[in-house]
Amino acid sequence: MKSLFLGLGAILVFAPNAYAAGFVYNEAVNGELSGDSLNPTAVNLLDGSNQITGSTTGNPNLDRDFFTFTIPVGYELSRINLANYVGLDGVGSNQGFLAVQTGSSIAPTTITTNTPSLLGAALIGAAPGRQIGDNVLDDLGVAASIQGATFVGFPNGKLGAGTYTFWIQETVQGIQNYNLDFVVTKVPEPSTILGIGAVMGLGSLIKRKKRGHSATVDQ
């Protein structure tokens, strides 16, 4: 019975026409995100836009933010829009570290030595393509080396069904505010994809026939 209720809850949360406009976690309202990589804050995402906003401090009192969520079967994390980023360094090169790992936690050895390697990581907030208004999920997927560390990556730039844990920090002065908008979308069913392909193919066939008919008439 418990599993039935959980299943019904998942269906309601990820209803096809649902849309989460606004914050699903705001540190100013919901309290500090976890600083423990083994016990990240659990966040529930909805179909559509899901904003998570917070702040961090740098050394010597380094504050890291960790949060985790699950993408159910039939959905995917298609974008992470950087809705806001205000660093505390006061210089144009100021940027934060954003990373993702599979599973509901990140091993301490991953934090210190990247063992096992993170699924993806990127520096956000300053570089072109990783500034306010940009999608930074594909940058995590590219998994370019950072200070000699390499990551697994996900070439399609999206995250499918599964549980993921995210980590954000800035070691120098910290981040006054970050706002990450996690966009969850329904994965098109194979029949839908085939239907679109068939329509496109039919359209191309009709165009070819029209061109052929036109050429016959002109002759």
C-alpha positions, 0 to 999 in steps of 0.5 A: 500500500505504501508503494502504491501511495508513493507511485500515485504521488510521483504521478501527481508531481510529474503530471504532464501539464504541471508547471512549477513556476518559482522556487522549489528551494530558497535558502532565505525561506527554507533554511541552509542547504546541507554542507554534508556531501553524504547527506545532501538536502533532498529537493522535489522537482516538478515538471517544468521550471524549478528554481533553487537559490542560495549563497555560499562563503569562501575560505577560511570558513568554506561553505558548500551547498549539496542537494539531491533529487530524482528524475522519474522514468519518462522525464529528463533534466533538459536544462539548467538555466543560470537565472542569477549569479553574484559573486563576492570576489568583486572581479570580472573573473569571479566564478563558482564551481558547479558539479553533479554526481550520480546517486544520492550523495557524493563520496568524501574522496570525490570532494578531496581527490575526485575519486570516483570521478564526478559525472560532470563539473563546470565553472559558472558565472563569468565565461561566455556560455556560462553567464546569467541567462545561459544553459549550464547543464551542457557545460557539465556534460562536456566535462572540460578539465578543471585544474587538472581534474577530469570528469565522466561527462554526458555527451547529449547534454541532458540527464535522464531518469535517475538520482543526482546530487549537485554541489556548488561552491566558491573557495575565495570569497563565496557567492552572494547569490546564485539562482539555478533553474532546473528544467524538467521535461517529458521525454517524447514517447517512441510512438510520438517520435515515429509519428513526427518522422512519418509526418515529415517524411510524408511532407517531403514525399508530397513536395517531391511529387508536386515538383515532379508534377510541375516539371511535367506540366511545364514540358 
